Structure formats: C-alpha cells, structure tokens
Amino acid sequence: MEHEQTRELSEKGWKDAQKITQILLKENINQIISSSYVRARQTVEGLANQREMEIELDPRFRERNLAAGDYHFENPEEAMQKVFSNPAFKFPGGESNDEVQQRGIDGLRDAVMRYNGQKIALGIHGNIMVCTMNYFDKKYNFEFWKQTTKPDIQTFN
C-alpha cells in the first residue's frame, strides 16, 4: 500500500495533468483539495501553481483499499465487480464500497460546508470518485467505473 501512496504520475500522467490545468484555469476555482496520494496531488499541482493557491490534503479522498497489500487477485476486474454488486462485501484487509462511499461523502460534506458556494477542484481517485457519486445517483456503478479514463473531469453543481 505504501507504493500506492507515493507513486508519482507517469510521463503520460504529467501530460494529462497539464491538459487538466488548462481546462481548470478557465473555471473560477476557489479551493483545491486533494487526496494525500502523490499522483492525485500532482494532478492538481499545476492549477495550484498557476492560481498561487495551496492544495489542501484530505486523506479521506485516498483511493480505496480493495484488499490487504499481499492479497492476490486472479482477476482484478472480477473482484471489482464483486464489491460493486455487493456494497457491504469486502476482501480481507480491504474496504467495502459502503465504507469507501461513506469516507468520500464525509470528506465532500466537510468541503461543501467549509467552502459553501465556492468552486472546488478535487484531486480524487477513480474508484472512490465513483463510489461517492453513487450515493447521489445509482448510474455511477461498475459499468461507469470501467468506462472512466485517467484522468477524468466530472462537474457537479
């Protein structure tokens, strides 16, 4: 798990982050919040630098732990489908979709309360993003998750 927390963006990831920066510079972003994982922070770093803003780190937006670090999946996609089809299920040492969703919702509620009415850029990971969005609309499910690209930009009012 340590590797996941410290893994940096790939060369493609850095290029994508530059594109994200250009898109988000056109928005009137007031706050930037990111997962504590390095690659999520790096994705919003360009925006923060351009706007001379601090990135607020919130570990609640970290990626989900599907299972303990030494747990081996023969078919990771099948494992992901299992947790989406049974939101209370979790693999040994992992988090259920219900737990991931609650963690994301808690972080999101805090951000909305603190920055009410302001535009927030959130550096978050794909799986927790979909689990959190599923709280509001069930169309954000396993099939939606499979279609996400890295990076994705989702906007909400």
MODELLER restraints for C-alpha pairs under 7 A, 6 or more apart:
rsr = mdl.restraints
at = mdl.atoms
rsr.add(forms.Gaussian(group=physical.xy_distance, feature=features.Distance(at['CA:1:A'], at['CA:69:A']), mean=5.61, stdev=0.5))
rsr.add(forms.Gaussian(group=physical.xy_distance, feature=features.Distance(at['CA:5:A'], at['CA:37:A']), mean=4.56, stdev=0.5))
rsr.add(forms.Gaussian(group=physical.xy_distance, feature=features.Distance(at['CA:5:A'], at['CA:38:A']), mean=6.23, stdev=0.5))
rsr.add(forms.Gaussian(group=physical.xy_distance, feature=features.Distance(at['CA:6:A'], at['CA:37:A']), mean=6.17, stdev=0.5))
rsr.add(forms.Gaussian(group=physical.xy_distance, feature=features.Distance(at['CA:6:A'], at['CA:38:A']), mean=5.31, stdev=0.5))
rsr.add(forms.Gaussian(group=physical.xy_distance, feature=features.Distance(at['CA:7:A'], at['CA:38:A']), mean=6.22, stdev=0.5))
rsr.add(forms.Gaussian(group=physical.xy_distance, feature=features.Distance(at['CA:7:A'], at['CA:39:A']), mean=6.25, stdev=0.5))
rsr.add(forms.Gaussian(group=physical.xy_distance, feature=features.Distance(at['CA:8:A'], at['CA:38:A']), mean=5.74, stdev=0.5))
rsr.add(forms.Gaussian(group=physical.xy_distance, feature=features.Distance(at['CA:8:A'], at['CA:39:A']), mean=4.76, stdev=0.5))
rsr.add(forms.Gaussian(group=physical.xy_distance, feature=features.Distance(at['CA:9:A'], at['CA:39:A']), mean=5.05, stdev=0.5))
rsr.add(forms.Gaussian(group=physical.xy_distance, feature=features.Distance(at['CA:16:A'], at['CA:151:A']), mean=6.93, stdev=0.5))
rsr.add(forms.Gaussian(group=physical.xy_distance, feature=features.Distance(at['CA:17:A'], at['CA:43:A']), mean=4.83, stdev=0.5))
rsr.add(forms.Gaussian(group=physical.xy_distance, feature=features.Distance(at['CA:18:A'], at['CA:46:A']), mean=6.80, stdev=0.5))
rsr.add(forms.Gaussian(group=physical.xy_distance, feature=features.Distance(at['CA:21:A'], at['CA:44:A']), mean=6.97, stdev=0.5))
rsr.add(forms.Gaussian(group=physical.xy_distance, feature=features.Distance(at['CA:21:A'], at['CA:46:A']), mean=5.67, stdev=0.5))
rsr.add(forms.Gaussian(group=physical.xy_distance, feature=features.Distance(at['CA:21:A'], at['CA:47:A']), mean=5.01, stdev=0.5))
rsr.add(forms.Gaussian(group=physical.xy_distance, feature=features.Distance(at['CA:24:A'], at['CA:47:A']), mean=6.96, stdev=0.5))
rsr.add(forms.Gaussian(group=physical.xy_distance, feature=features.Distance(at['CA:25:A'], at['CA:47:A']), mean=6.59, stdev=0.5))
rsr.add(forms.Gaussian(group=physical.xy_distance, feature=features.Distance(at['CA:28:A'], at['CA:119:A']), mean=6.59, stdev=0.5))
rsr.add(forms.Gaussian(group=physical.xy_distance, feature=features.Distance(at['CA:29:A'], at['CA:119:A']), mean=4.84, stdev=0.5))
rsr.add(forms.Gaussian(group=physical.xy_distance, feature=features.Distance(at['CA:29:A'], at['CA:120:A']), mean=5.71, stdev=0.5))
rsr.add(forms.Gaussian(group=physical.xy_distance, feature=features.Distance(at['CA:29:A'], at['CA:121:A']), mean=6.44, stdev=0.5))
rsr.add(forms.Gaussian(group=physical.xy_distance, feature=features.Distance(at['CA:30:A'], at['CA:118:A']), mean=5.83, stdev=0.5))
rsr.add(forms.Gaussian(group=physical.xy_distance, feature=features.Distance(at['CA:30:A'], at['CA:119:A']), mean=5.28, stdev=0.5))
rsr.add(forms.Gaussian(group=physical.xy_distance, feature=features.Distance(at['CA:30:A'], at['CA:120:A']), mean=5.97, stdev=0.5))
rsr.add(forms.Gaussian(group=physical.xy_distance, feature=features.Distance(at['CA:31:A'], at['CA:119:A']), mean=6.54, stdev=0.5))
rsr.add(forms.Gaussian(group=physical.xy_distance, feature=features.Distance(at['CA:31:A'], at['CA:120:A']), mean=4.78, stdev=0.5))
rsr.add(forms.Gaussian(group=physical.xy_distance, feature=features.Distance(at['CA:31:A'], at['CA:121:A']), mean=6.29, stdev=0.5))
rsr.add(forms.Gaussian(group=physical.xy_distance, feature=features.Distance(at['CA:32:A'], at['CA:55:A']), mean=5.18, stdev=0.5))
rsr.add(forms.Gaussian(group=physical.xy_distance, feature=features.Distance(at['CA:32:A'], at['CA:56:A']), mean=6.19, stdev=0.5))
rsr.add(forms.Gaussian(group=physical.xy_distance, feature=features.Distance(at['CA:32:A'], at['CA:120:A']), mean=5.71, stdev=0.5))
rsr.add(forms.Gaussian(group=physical.xy_distance, feature=features.Distance(at['CA:32:A'], at['CA:121:A']), mean=4.80, stdev=0.5))
rsr.add(forms.Gaussian(group=physical.xy_distance, feature=features.Distance(at['CA:32:A'], at['CA:122:A']), mean=5.98, stdev=0.5))
rsr.add(forms.Gaussian(group=physical.xy_distance, feature=features.Distance(at['CA:33:A'], at['CA:55:A']), mean=5.58, stdev=0.5))
rsr.add(forms.Gaussian(group=physical.xy_distance, feature=features.Distance(at['CA:33:A'], at['CA:56:A']), mean=4.62, stdev=0.5))
rsr.add(forms.Gaussian(group=physical.xy_distance, feature=features.Distance(at['CA:33:A'], at['CA:57:A']), mean=5.76, stdev=0.5))
rsr.add(forms.Gaussian(group=physical.xy_distance, feature=features.Distance(at['CA:33:A'], at['CA:58:A']), mean=6.78, stdev=0.5))
rsr.add(forms.Gaussian(group=physical.xy_distance, feature=features.Distance(at['CA:33:A'], at['CA:121:A']), mean=6.26, stdev=0.5))
rsr.add(forms.Gaussian(group=physical.xy_distance, feature=features.Distance(at['CA:33:A'], at['CA:122:A']), mean=4.90, stdev=0.5))
rsr.add(forms.Gaussian(group=physical.xy_distance, feature=features.Distance(at['CA:33:A'], at['CA:123:A']), mean=6.20, stdev=0.5))
rsr.add(forms.Gaussian(group=physical.xy_distance, feature=features.Distance(at['CA:34:A'], at['CA:40:A']), mean=6.31, stdev=0.5))
rsr.add(forms.Gaussian(group=physical.xy_distance, feature=features.Distance(at['CA:34:A'], at['CA:41:A']), mean=5.63, stdev=0.5))
rsr.add(forms.Gaussian(group=physical.xy_distance, feature=features.Distance(at['CA:34:A'], at['CA:55:A']), mean=6.64, stdev=0.5))
rsr.add(forms.Gaussian(group=physical.xy_distance, feature=features.Distance(at['CA:34:A'], at['CA:56:A']), mean=6.18, stdev=0.5))
rsr.add(forms.Gaussian(group=physical.xy_distance, feature=features.Distance(at['CA:34:A'], at['CA:57:A']), mean=4.98, stdev=0.5))
rsr.add(forms.Gaussian(group=physical.xy_distance, feature=features.Distance(at['CA:34:A'], at['CA:58:A']), mean=5.98, stdev=0.5))
rsr.add(forms.Gaussian(group=physical.xy_distance, feature=features.Distance(at['CA:34:A'], at['CA:61:A']), mean=6.89, stdev=0.5))
rsr.add(forms.Gaussian(group=physical.xy_distance, feature=features.Distance(at['CA:34:A'], at['CA:122:A']), mean=5.42, stdev=0.5))
rsr.add(forms.Gaussian(group=physical.xy_distance, feature=features.Distance(at['CA:34:A'], at['CA:123:A']), mean=4.15, stdev=0.5))
rsr.add(forms.Gaussian(group=physical.xy_distance, feature=features.Distance(at['CA:34:A'], at['CA:124:A']), mean=6.09, stdev=0.5))
rsr.add(forms.Gaussian(group=physical.xy_distance, feature=features.Distance(at['CA:35:A'], at['CA:41:A']), mean=6.54, stdev=0.5))
rsr.add(forms.Gaussian(group=physical.xy_distance, feature=features.Distance(at['CA:35:A'], at['CA:57:A']), mean=5.78, stdev=0.5))
rsr.add(forms.Gaussian(group=physical.xy_distance, feature=features.Distance(at['CA:35:A'], at['CA:58:A']), mean=5.35, stdev=0.5))
rsr.add(forms.Gaussian(group=physical.xy_distance, feature=features.Distance(at['CA:35:A'], at['CA:59:A']), mean=5.38, stdev=0.5))
rsr.add(forms.Gaussian(group=physical.xy_distance, feature=features.Distance(at['CA:35:A'], at['CA:60:A']), mean=6.97, stdev=0.5))
rsr.add(forms.Gaussian(group=physical.xy_distance, feature=features.Distance(at['CA:35:A'], at['CA:61:A']), mean=4.58, stdev=0.5))
rsr.add(forms.Gaussian(group=physical.xy_distance, feature=features.Distance(at['CA:35:A'], at['CA:62:A']), mean=4.80, stdev=0.5))
rsr.add(forms.Gaussian(group=physical.xy_distance, feature=features.Distance(at['CA:35:A'], at['CA:123:A']), mean=5.88, stdev=0.5))
rsr.add(forms.Gaussian(group=physical.xy_distance, feature=features.Distance(at['CA:35:A'], at['CA:124:A']), mean=5.51, stdev=0.5))
rsr.add(forms.Gaussian(group=physical.xy_distance, feature=features.Distance(at['CA:36:A'], at['CA:57:A']), mean=5.31, stdev=0.5))
rsr.add(forms.Gaussian(group=physical.xy_distance, feature=features.Distance(at['CA:36:A'], at['CA:58:A']), mean=5.89, stdev=0.5))
rsr.add(forms.Gaussian(group=physical.xy_distance, feature=features.Distance(at['CA:36:A'], at['CA:59:A']), mean=4.98, stdev=0.5))
rsr.add(forms.Gaussian(group=physical.xy_distance, feature=features.Distance(at['CA:36:A'], at['CA:62:A']), mean=6.18, stdev=0.5))
rsr.add(forms.Gaussian(group=physical.xy_distance, feature=features.Distance(at['CA:37:A'], at['CA:62:A']), mean=6.33, stdev=0.5))
rsr.add(forms.Gaussian(group=physical.xy_distance, feature=features.Distance(at['CA:40:A'], at['CA:123:A']), mean=5.22, stdev=0.5))
rsr.add(forms.Gaussian(group=physical.xy_distance, feature=features.Distance(at['CA:40:A'], at['CA:124:A']), mean=6.10, stdev=0.5))
rsr.add(forms.Gaussian(group=physical.xy_distance, feature=features.Distance(at['CA:41:A'], at['CA:123:A']), mean=6.37, stdev=0.5))
rsr.add(forms.Gaussian(group=physical.xy_distance, feature=features.Distance(at['CA:43:A'], at['CA:123:A']), mean=6.85, stdev=0.5))
rsr.add(forms.Gaussian(group=physical.xy_distance, feature=features.Distance(at['CA:44:A'], at['CA:123:A']), mean=6.22, stdev=0.5))
rsr.add(forms.Gaussian(group=physical.xy_distance, feature=features.Distance(at['CA:48:A'], at['CA:54:A']), mean=6.10, stdev=0.5))
rsr.add(forms.Gaussian(group=physical.xy_distance, feature=features.Distance(at['CA:48:A'], at['CA:55:A']), mean=6.52, stdev=0.5))
rsr.add(forms.Gaussian(group=physical.xy_distance, feature=features.Distance(at['CA:60:A'], at['CA:103:A']), mean=5.69, stdev=0.5))
rsr.add(forms.Gaussian(group=physical.xy_distance, feature=features.Distance(at['CA:60:A'], at['CA:104:A']), mean=6.20, stdev=0.5))
rsr.add(forms.Gaussian(group=physical.xy_distance, feature=features.Distance(at['CA:60:A'], at['CA:107:A']), mean=5.91, stdev=0.5))
rsr.add(forms.Gaussian(group=physical.xy_distance, feature=features.Distance(at['CA:61:A'], at['CA:104:A']), mean=5.94, stdev=0.5))
rsr.add(forms.Gaussian(group=physical.xy_distance, feature=features.Distance(at['CA:61:A'], at['CA:107:A']), mean=6.91, stdev=0.5))
rsr.add(forms.Gaussian(group=physical.xy_distance, feature=features.Distance(at['CA:61:A'], at['CA:124:A']), mean=5.68, stdev=0.5))
rsr.add(forms.Gaussian(group=physical.xy_distance, feature=features.Distance(at['CA:62:A'], at['CA:124:A']), mean=6.77, stdev=0.5))
rsr.add(forms.Gaussian(group=physical.xy_distance, feature=features.Distance(at['CA:62:A'], at['CA:125:A']), mean=6.73, stdev=0.5))
rsr.add(forms.Gaussian(group=physical.xy_distance, feature=features.Distance(at['CA:63:A'], at['CA:125:A']), mean=5.38, stdev=0.5))
rsr.add(forms.Gaussian(group=physical.xy_distance, feature=features.Distance(at['CA:63:A'], at['CA:127:A']), mean=6.60, stdev=0.5))
rsr.add(forms.Gaussian(group=physical.xy_distance, feature=features.Distance(at['CA:63:A'], at['CA:128:A']), mean=5.83, stdev=0.5))
rsr.add(forms.Gaussian(group=physical.xy_distance, feature=features.Distance(at['CA:64:A'], at['CA:95:A']), mean=6.63, stdev=0.5))
rsr.add(forms.Gaussian(group=physical.xy_distance, feature=features.Distance(at['CA:64:A'], at['CA:100:A']), mean=6.24, stdev=0.5))
rsr.add(forms.Gaussian(group=physical.xy_distance, feature=features.Distance(at['CA:64:A'], at['CA:127:A']), mean=6.65, stdev=0.5))
rsr.add(forms.Gaussian(group=physical.xy_distance, feature=features.Distance(at['CA:64:A'], at['CA:128:A']), mean=6.06, stdev=0.5))
rsr.add(forms.Gaussian(group=physical.xy_distance, feature=features.Distance(at['CA:65:A'], at['CA:94:A']), mean=4.93, stdev=0.5))
rsr.add(forms.Gaussian(group=physical.xy_distance, feature=features.Distance(at['CA:65:A'], at['CA:95:A']), mean=5.58, stdev=0.5))
rsr.add(forms.Gaussian(group=physical.xy_distance, feature=features.Distance(at['CA:66:A'], at['CA:91:A']), mean=6.65, stdev=0.5))
rsr.add(forms.Gaussian(group=physical.xy_distance, feature=features.Distance(at['CA:66:A'], at['CA:94:A']), mean=4.63, stdev=0.5))
rsr.add(forms.Gaussian(group=physical.xy_distance, feature=features.Distance(at['CA:66:A'], at['CA:95:A']), mean=5.85, stdev=0.5))
rsr.add(forms.Gaussian(group=physical.xy_distance, feature=features.Distance(at['CA:67:A'], at['CA:91:A']), mean=5.24, stdev=0.5))
rsr.add(forms.Gaussian(group=physical.xy_distance, feature=features.Distance(at['CA:67:A'], at['CA:92:A']), mean=5.53, stdev=0.5))
rsr.add(forms.Gaussian(group=physical.xy_distance, feature=features.Distance(at['CA:67:A'], at['CA:93:A']), mean=4.80, stdev=0.5))
rsr.add(forms.Gaussian(group=physical.xy_distance, feature=features.Distance(at['CA:67:A'], at['CA:94:A']), mean=3.61, stdev=0.5))
rsr.add(forms.Gaussian(group=physical.xy_distance, feature=features.Distance(at['CA:67:A'], at['CA:95:A']), mean=6.96, stdev=0.5))
rsr.add(forms.Gaussian(group=physical.xy_distance, feature=features.Distance(at['CA:68:A'], at['CA:92:A']), mean=6.18, stdev=0.5))
rsr.add(forms.Gaussian(group=physical.xy_distance, feature=features.Distance(at['CA:68:A'], at['CA:93:A']), mean=4.25, stdev=0.5))
rsr.add(forms.Gaussian(group=physical.xy_distance, feature=features.Distance(at['CA:68:A'], at['CA:94:A']), mean=5.73, stdev=0.5))
rsr.add(forms.Gaussian(group=physical.xy_distance, feature=features.Distance(at['CA:81:A'], at['CA:142:A']), mean=6.11, stdev=0.5))
rsr.add(forms.Gaussian(group=physical.xy_distance, feature=features.Distance(at['CA:83:A'], at['CA:89:A']), mean=5.83, stdev=0.5))
rsr.add(forms.Gaussian(group=physical.xy_distance, feature=features.Distance(at['CA:83:A'], at['CA:90:A']), mean=6.65, stdev=0.5))
rsr.add(forms.Gaussian(group=physical.xy_distance, feature=features.Distance(at['CA:83:A'], at['CA:96:A']), mean=6.47, stdev=0.5))
rsr.add(forms.Gaussian(group=physical.xy_distance, feature=features.Distance(at['CA:83:A'], at['CA:97:A']), mean=6.21, stdev=0.5))
rsr.add(forms.Gaussian(group=physical.xy_distance, feature=features.Distance(at['CA:84:A'], at['CA:97:A']), mean=6.51, stdev=0.5))
rsr.add(forms.Gaussian(group=physical.xy_distance, feature=features.Distance(at['CA:84:A'], at['CA:141:A']), mean=6.78, stdev=0.5))
rsr.add(forms.Gaussian(group=physical.xy_distance, feature=features.Distance(at['CA:84:A'], at['CA:142:A']), mean=5.81, stdev=0.5))
rsr.add(forms.Gaussian(group=physical.xy_distance, feature=features.Distance(at['CA:87:A'], at['CA:96:A']), mean=5.89, stdev=0.5))
rsr.add(forms.Gaussian(group=physical.xy_distance, feature=features.Distance(at['CA:87:A'], at['CA:97:A']), mean=4.68, stdev=0.5))
rsr.add(forms.Gaussian(group=physical.xy_distance, feature=features.Distance(at['CA:87:A'], at['CA:98:A']), mean=5.30, stdev=0.5))
rsr.add(forms.Gaussian(group=physical.xy_distance, feature=features.Distance(at['CA:88:A'], at['CA:96:A']), mean=5.35, stdev=0.5))
rsr.add(forms.Gaussian(group=physical.xy_distance, feature=features.Distance(at['CA:88:A'], at['CA:97:A']), mean=6.43, stdev=0.5))
rsr.add(forms.Gaussian(group=physical.xy_distance, feature=features.Distance(at['CA:88:A'], at['CA:98:A']), mean=5.71, stdev=0.5))
rsr.add(forms.Gaussian(group=physical.xy_distance, feature=features.Distance(at['CA:89:A'], at['CA:96:A']), mean=5.33, stdev=0.5))
rsr.add(forms.Gaussian(group=physical.xy_distance, feature=features.Distance(at['CA:90:A'], at['CA:96:A']), mean=4.51, stdev=0.5))
rsr.add(forms.Gaussian(group=physical.xy_distance, feature=features.Distance(at['CA:97:A'], at['CA:131:A']), mean=6.31, stdev=0.5))
rsr.add(forms.Gaussian(group=physical.xy_distance, feature=features.Distance(at['CA:100:A'], at['CA:128:A']), mean=6.13, stdev=0.5))
rsr.add(forms.Gaussian(group=physical.xy_distance, feature=features.Distance(at['CA:100:A'], at['CA:131:A']), mean=6.62, stdev=0.5))
rsr.add(forms.Gaussian(group=physical.xy_distance, feature=features.Distance(at['CA:101:A'], at['CA:128:A']), mean=6.71, stdev=0.5))
rsr.add(forms.Gaussian(group=physical.xy_distance, feature=features.Distance(at['CA:101:A'], at['CA:131:A']), mean=4.98, stdev=0.5))
rsr.add(forms.Gaussian(group=physical.xy_distance, feature=features.Distance(at['CA:101:A'], at['CA:132:A']), mean=4.68, stdev=0.5))
rsr.add(forms.Gaussian(group=physical.xy_distance, feature=features.Distance(at['CA:104:A'], at['CA:128:A']), mean=6.60, stdev=0.5))
rsr.add(forms.Gaussian(group=physical.xy_distance, feature=features.Distance(at['CA:104:A'], at['CA:132:A']), mean=5.39, stdev=0.5))
rsr.add(forms.Gaussian(group=physical.xy_distance, feature=features.Distance(at['CA:105:A'], at['CA:132:A']), mean=5.97, stdev=0.5))
rsr.add(forms.Gaussian(group=physical.xy_distance, feature=features.Distance(at['CA:127:A'], at['CA:145:A']), mean=6.86, stdev=0.5))
rsr.add(forms.Gaussian(group=physical.xy_distance, feature=features.Distance(at['CA:130:A'], at['CA:140:A']), mean=5.69, stdev=0.5))
rsr.add(forms.Gaussian(group=physical.xy_distance, feature=features.Distance(at['CA:130:A'], at['CA:141:A']), mean=6.79, stdev=0.5))
rsr.add(forms.Gaussian(group=physical.xy_distance, feature=features.Distance(at['CA:130:A'], at['CA:145:A']), mean=6.22, stdev=0.5))
rsr.add(forms.Gaussian(group=physical.xy_distance, feature=features.Distance(at['CA:133:A'], at['CA:140:A']), mean=6.09, stdev=0.5))
rsr.add(forms.Gaussian(group=physical.xy_distance, feature=features.Distance(at['CA:134:A'], at['CA:140:A']), mean=4.77, stdev=0.5))
rsr.add(forms.Gaussian(group=physical.xy_distance, feature=features.Distance(at['CA:134:A'], at['CA:141:A']), mean=6.54, stdev=0.5))
